[in-house]
């Protein structure tokens, strides 16, 4: 009996040892990517998933959630890969995770992006083809909005304007809220926080289709900025000290990086090598997003189209034999 118990205990220890080492021995069964709620990260996820599944034979899965929740998942190991970490939007927790060696930055996906408060260009310049006269010809800066609250009247509080913020749960929402306070907009504008990116787009599209004024947060690269003629309202040149204190400057340059959980380089070294080579641009990303919009395509369909259009780019990220496997699957 004692011999049986000893053998059973040994077997259990062996199994537990094998299980605990399975994510650190190059024999990983599944890689989990983060979806924080916007289309460009979904397109990049789909590109990466196609290459990981078809090239390396590893299953993938996507976990959706807010920026805070998905980034926490990355630090804790519930998520393996984050294809678009907007580093300056989550500067504090990103740097903390790097310092604690919970994550690794493996590449810069793109670094030529912009973000801030936009208006349709016809609000400032008019649009002769559509018969729209300039509504606010002197509107140049975010602070200038104080002159035009009635132009952007909020349906619920018509004596104030409506400024469309980012959704609650997005890291940038707090920055826009602080900007409104710093520029003195709270007395004349409602800080409206939509439920999703889709709600922002719907609001903007409705305004453009009816030729009305609109002001709100958005960023590039997106299908929206590729499709519509929008003007980014000016702010003082980025100043690190001022921005950290009040947010009353332009957003800082924002490297959008590919990051992985600390355990992935050992668990899937070849995949991390591929991700280390992953590099695009705002313009390249907007091509896929514009295709999505014009063809009512899914992120997966847009990713496949993009890979067909830019075979020279993505094949440079991987070895010839991996590229061959992926191309044959397509």
Backbone torsions as a table, in degrees:
resi	resn	phi	psi	omega
1	UNK	NA	-45.4	179.5
2	UNK	-61.4	-37.7	179.5
3	UNK	-64.5	-39.7	179.6
4	UNK	-63.6	-45.1	179.7
5	UNK	-62.0	-41.3	179.6
6	UNK	-62.4	-43.9	178.7
7	UNK	-64.2	-41.6	179.7
8	UNK	-63.3	-43.6	179.8
9	UNK	-62.5	-41.7	179.1
10	UNK	-63.2	-42.0	179.7
11	UNK	-62.4	-42.3	180.0
12	UNK	-63.0	-43.0	179.4
13	UNK	-62.2	-39.5	178.5
14	UNK	-62.8	-45.4	-179.9
15	UNK	-62.7	-46.2	-179.9
16	UNK	-62.6	-40.1	179.2
17	UNK	-63.4	-41.2	179.4
18	UNK	-65.2	-41.6	-179.2
19	UNK	-65.8	-44.1	-176.7
20	UNK	-68.0	-23.5	-178.7
21	UNK	-96.3	-2.0	-172.2
22	UNK	-65.4	-25.4	-179.6
23	UNK	-95.1	9.5	-178.3
24	UNK	-135.7	20.5	-177.3
25	UNK	-127.0	17.8	178.1
26	UNK	78.4	8.2	-178.2
27	UNK	-120.0	62.7	-175.9
28	UNK	-90.5	138.4	-176.5
29	UNK	-92.6	-28.0	-173.8
30	UNK	-150.7	141.8	176.3
31	UNK	-117.8	128.5	-176.4
32	UNK	-104.3	129.5	179.2
33	UNK	-110.4	155.8	-178.1
34	UNK	-94.5	135.5	169.8
35	UNK	-117.8	105.3	-176.9
36	UNK	-94.0	6.8	167.2
37	UNK	114.0	5.8	178.6
38	UNK	-126.7	160.2	-169.3
39	UNK	-68.2	-36.9	-175.9
40	UNK	-65.7	-37.8	177.5
41	UNK	-66.9	-32.1	178.7
42	UNK	-68.7	-38.1	177.3
43	UNK	-65.7	-46.9	179.7
44	UNK	-65.1	-36.1	173.7
45	UNK	-57.8	-46.3	-176.2
46	UNK	-65.7	-38.8	176.3
47	UNK	-61.7	-48.9	-179.4
48	UNK	-63.6	-40.6	-179.7
49	UNK	-62.2	-42.8	179.3
50	UNK	-59.2	-45.0	-178.2
51	UNK	-69.7	-42.0	-179.0
52	UNK	-66.0	-45.3	-177.0
53	UNK	-71.4	-49.4	-173.8
54	UNK	-82.3	-32.0	-178.1
55	UNK	-86.4	-39.3	-173.9
56	UNK	-111.0	-5.2	176.2
57	UNK	68.7	28.1	-179.8
58	UNK	-112.8	130.6	177.6
59	UNK	-65.9	153.2	176.7
60	UNK	-130.0	161.4	179.2
61	UNK	-148.6	153.0	178.9
62	UNK	-116.7	133.7	173.9
63	UNK	-110.1	124.0	-177.6
64	UNK	-99.2	150.7	177.7
65	UNK	169.1	-177.8	177.9
66	UNK	-68.4	166.9	176.7
67	UNK	-55.6	-47.9	-177.5
68	UNK	-61.9	-44.5	-176.7
69	UNK	-68.1	-43.7	-178.0
70	UNK	-71.2	-35.9	178.5
71	UNK	-68.6	-37.3	174.9
72	UNK	-61.7	-39.6	176.6
73	UNK	-60.4	-36.1	177.7
74	UNK	-65.7	-43.4	-178.6
75	UNK	-68.0	-30.9	-175.9
76	UNK	-91.3	-7.8	177.2
77	UNK	93.9	0.7	175.2
78	UNK	-74.4	-24.1	175.1
79	UNK	-120.5	138.7	-176.7
80	UNK	-97.7	-35.6	-171.3
81	UNK	-135.4	137.4	176.6
82	UNK	-126.0	108.5	-172.1
83	UNK	-78.9	-19.1	179.1
84	UNK	-140.4	86.4	170.9
85	UNK	-92.7	110.4	176.8
86	UNK	-80.5	91.6	-162.3
87	UNK	-61.1	-37.9	-176.7
88	UNK	-78.9	-22.0	176.4
89	UNK	-68.5	-27.9	179.4
90	UNK	-126.5	43.9	-170.8
91	UNK	-53.2	-47.4	-173.9
92	UNK	-64.6	-50.7	-177.0
93	UNK	-73.8	-28.9	177.4
94	UNK	-66.1	-50.2	-179.5
95	UNK	-64.9	-35.9	178.3
96	UNK	-63.4	-42.5	179.9
97	UNK	-65.5	-37.6	176.2
98	UNK	-65.7	-45.7	-178.1
99	UNK	-62.2	-36.2	-179.8
100	UNK	-84.2	0.0	179.5
101	UNK	58.0	36.5	175.5
102	UNK	-83.9	-24.8	-179.7
103	UNK	-135.4	167.5	171.9
104	UNK	-130.2	132.9	169.4
105	UNK	-80.1	124.7	-177.1
106	UNK	-109.6	-23.8	176.8
107	UNK	-164.3	166.6	171.6
108	UNK	-101.1	112.4	-179.9
109	UNK	-64.3	-53.4	172.2
110	UNK	-157.2	156.1	-176.8
111	UNK	-137.4	18.5	-177.2
112	UNK	-112.9	29.6	-176.9
113	UNK	-89.7	160.6	174.2
114	UNK	-135.5	159.8	177.1
115	UNK	-155.1	158.5	179.3
116	UNK	156.0	-154.6	-178.6
117	UNK	-99.8	126.0	-176.6
118	UNK	-114.3	154.8	165.1
119	UNK	-130.9	153.2	170.3
120	UNK	-59.6	137.7	-175.3
121	UNK	-58.6	-30.6	-179.4
122	UNK	-64.1	-20.7	176.7
123	UNK	-60.6	-36.2	-178.8
124	UNK	-92.7	-45.7	-170.9
125	UNK	-102.8	-12.8	-173.1
126	UNK	76.7	176.6	178.5
127	UNK	-147.9	101.8	-175.9
128	UNK	-61.3	-39.6	-178.4
129	UNK	-61.6	-33.7	-179.5
130	UNK	-97.0	1.0	179.4
131	UNK	70.6	29.8	-178.9
132	UNK	-102.4	122.3	176.2
133	UNK	-81.9	152.9	175.9
134	UNK	-56.7	130.8	-178.8
135	UNK	-94.6	-34.3	-177.5
136	UNK	-143.1	70.7	-174.1
137	UNK	-62.2	-20.1	-179.5
138	UNK	-98.4	8.7	-179.8
139	UNK	-80.7	111.7	179.8
140	UNK	-126.4	-37.1	-173.3
141	UNK	-116.3	166.0	175.8
142	UNK	-61.0	-40.9	-178.9
143	UNK	-64.9	-28.2	178.1
144	UNK	-62.4	-19.4	-179.2
145	UNK	-57.4	-26.3	-179.5
146	UNK	-59.0	-22.7	-179.8
147	UNK	-80.0	-14.1	-168.6
148	UNK	-130.7	38.5	-178.3
149	UNK	-61.3	-36.4	-177.9
150	UNK	-66.0	-26.3	-179.3
151	UNK	-67.9	-31.5	-177.2
152	UNK	-110.6	35.0	-170.0
153	UNK	-48.9	132.2	177.4
154	UNK	-79.8	129.4	-178.6
155	UNK	-57.1	-34.3	-177.8
156	UNK	-84.4	-30.7	178.6
157	UNK	-131.7	76.2	-171.6
158	UNK	-62.4	-15.3	175.8
159	UNK	-79.1	-6.3	175.8
160	UNK	-120.3	158.1	172.6
161	UNK	-84.0	165.2	175.1
162	UNK	-112.5	121.7	174.6
163	UNK	-108.3	121.1	-177.6
164	UNK	-82.7	112.3	178.7
165	UNK	-85.0	180.0	169.3
166	UNK	-74.6	160.5	178.3
167	UNK	-61.5	147.0	173.0
168	UNK	-58.9	137.5	-176.5
169	UNK	100.9	-19.6	171.6
170	UNK	-82.8	139.4	-176.4
171	UNK	-60.7	-33.8	-175.3
172	UNK	-73.2	-16.7	-178.8
173	UNK	-58.2	-41.7	-179.6
174	UNK	-66.2	-36.0	178.7
175	UNK	-63.7	-43.0	178.4
176	UNK	-65.1	-40.1	177.5
177	UNK	-59.4	-43.9	179.2
178	UNK	-67.5	-35.5	177.0
179	UNK	-62.4	-43.8	179.6
180	UNK	-57.8	-41.2	178.6
181	UNK	-67.6	-44.8	-177.3
182	UNK	-65.1	-35.6	-179.1
183	UNK	-89.8	3.8	176.6
184	UNK	70.0	35.4	-176.7
185	UNK	-93.6	-11.2	-173.3
186	UNK	-67.0	-24.6	179.5
187	UNK	-75.3	-23.6	-174.1
188	UNK	-118.8	-8.0	-178.0
189	UNK	-132.8	144.9	172.4
190	UNK	-87.2	130.2	176.9
191	UNK	-84.8	92.0	-173.0
192	UNK	-93.9	122.1	-177.8
193	UNK	-108.8	104.5	-178.8
194	UNK	-71.1	168.8	-176.5
195	UNK	-82.6	-16.8	-174.8
196	UNK	-164.9	168.9	172.9
197	UNK	-59.6	-40.9	-179.7
198	UNK	-59.0	-34.7	179.0
199	UNK	-68.3	-37.2	175.5
200	UNK	-62.7	-48.4	-177.4
201	UNK	-62.5	-42.1	178.6
202	UNK	-61.4	-43.1	179.0
203	UNK	-62.7	-45.9	179.6
204	UNK	-65.0	-44.8	-179.0
205	UNK	-62.3	-42.9	177.8
206	UNK	-59.9	-42.2	-179.7
207	UNK	-65.3	-44.0	-178.7
208	UNK	-66.3	-41.7	-179.6
209	UNK	-63.9	-27.4	179.9
210	UNK	-103.1	2.2	177.1
211	UNK	69.1	28.9	-178.5
212	UNK	-99.9	167.1	179.3
213	UNK	-76.6	150.7	-180.0
214	UNK	-156.1	140.7	173.1
215	UNK	-141.3	136.5	-179.3
216	UNK	-176.4	173.6	-180.0
217	UNK	-76.5	137.4	166.0
218	UNK	-158.7	-179.4	-174.2
219	UNK	-151.0	166.0	175.7
220	UNK	-126.6	137.2	18.4
221	UNK	-93.6	132.9	175.2
222	UNK	-148.3	162.9	173.4
223	UNK	-64.6	-32.4	-178.6
224	UNK	-63.8	-49.6	-178.7
225	UNK	-71.1	-22.9	175.5
226	UNK	-77.0	-32.6	-173.6
227	UNK	-87.6	-42.3	-171.6
228	UNK	-104.6	151.9	175.9
229	UNK	-86.0	99.9	-177.3
230	UNK	-118.8	152.7	176.8
231	UNK	-117.8	127.5	176.6
232	UNK	-80.9	120.9	179.5
233	UNK	-68.4	140.2	-174.1
234	UNK	-76.7	151.9	171.5
235	UNK	-136.3	163.9	175.2
236	UNK	-55.2	150.1	179.6
237	UNK	-54.0	143.5	-177.7
238	UNK	-53.3	128.3	174.8
239	UNK	-131.2	116.8	-172.6
240	UNK	-55.7	-47.8	-175.9
241	UNK	-64.6	-45.8	-179.9
242	UNK	-65.9	-42.7	-177.7
243	UNK	-62.7	-43.2	-179.0
244	UNK	-66.5	-27.9	-178.2
245	UNK	-86.3	-45.3	-172.4
246	UNK	-130.0	-12.8	-174.9
247	UNK	69.6	12.5	-174.7
248	UNK	-87.3	47.5	169.8
249	UNK	-143.8	175.4	173.0
250	UNK	-59.5	155.8	175.1
251	UNK	-62.6	146.3	179.3
252	UNK	-72.5	163.0	171.7
253	UNK	-54.4	137.7	-169.0
254	UNK	-128.8	92.8	175.1
255	UNK	-61.7	126.8	176.3
256	UNK	-101.9	108.0	-168.3
257	UNK	-109.9	160.4	168.7
258	UNK	-95.9	123.2	-179.9
259	UNK	-125.6	153.0	-179.9
260	UNK	-131.6	156.7	172.7
261	UNK	-64.2	149.6	-174.1
262	UNK	-56.8	-26.4	-175.7
263	UNK	-84.6	-15.8	-172.9
264	UNK	-67.6	-38.2	-179.6
265	UNK	-55.9	-33.9	177.8
266	UNK	-83.2	-33.8	-177.4
267	UNK	-74.8	-34.9	-177.0
268	UNK	-143.8	68.6	-174.3
269	UNK	-60.5	-36.2	-179.4
270	UNK	-69.3	-37.1	177.6
271	UNK	-65.9	-40.9	178.9
272	UNK	-66.6	-34.5	174.3
273	UNK	-60.3	-44.2	177.3
274	UNK	-60.7	-48.0	-178.6
275	UNK	-64.7	-28.4	178.2
276	UNK	-67.3	-21.4	178.9
277	UNK	-96.7	-3.5	-173.3
278	UNK	-72.5	114.6	-178.9
279	UNK	-149.1	128.4	176.2
280	UNK	-129.5	-145.6	176.5
281	UNK	-158.3	170.2	176.8
282	UNK	-61.9	-42.3	-178.3
283	UNK	-63.4	-44.5	179.1
284	UNK	-63.7	-40.4	179.3
285	UNK	-66.2	-40.9	-179.4
286	UNK	-65.6	-26.8	175.6
287	UNK	-58.3	-47.4	-179.9
288	UNK	-65.8	-40.0	-178.8
289	UNK	-68.2	-37.6	177.1
290	UNK	-66.4	-39.6	176.2
291	UNK	-60.6	-43.4	177.3
292	UNK	-55.6	-48.0	-175.8
293	UNK	-67.2	-46.4	-174.3
294	UNK	-74.3	-22.9	-176.6
295	UNK	-114.9	9.8	-178.4
296	UNK	49.2	45.4	-174.3
297	UNK	-96.9	157.2	175.1
298	UNK	-81.5	163.4	175.1
299	UNK	-57.1	-36.3	179.2
300	UNK	-64.7	-42.7	178.7
301	UNK	-67.0	-39.6	178.7
302	UNK	-65.6	-38.5	178.4
303	UNK	-63.7	-43.1	178.9
304	UNK	-63.6	-43.5	177.4
305	UNK	-60.1	-45.5	-178.1
306	UNK	-62.1	-41.5	-179.7
307	UNK	-66.1	-34.1	176.4
308	UNK	-68.3	-36.9	-179.3
309	UNK	-75.8	-28.3	-172.4
310	UNK	-126.4	48.5	179.5
311	UNK	-59.4	-33.5	-178.7
312	UNK	-65.2	-28.7	-178.5
313	UNK	-78.9	-56.9	-172.9
314	UNK	-70.4	-28.5	178.1
315	UNK	-69.4	-20.2	177.5
316	UNK	-75.7	-12.4	-179.7
317	UNK	-83.5	-16.5	-172.6
318	UNK	-131.9	170.8	177.9
319	UNK	-73.6	166.4	-178.0
320	UNK	-61.9	-39.9	-177.3
321	UNK	-70.3	-35.2	176.7
322	UNK	-68.9	-43.6	178.7
323	UNK	-59.3	-39.0	179.4
324	UNK	-63.5	-43.9	178.7
325	UNK	-60.2	-44.3	-178.0
326	UNK	-66.5	-45.0	-179.3
327	UNK	-62.4	-39.1	179.3
328	UNK	-65.9	-34.2	179.9
329	UNK	-72.0	-26.0	-178.9
330	UNK	-80.4	NA	NA
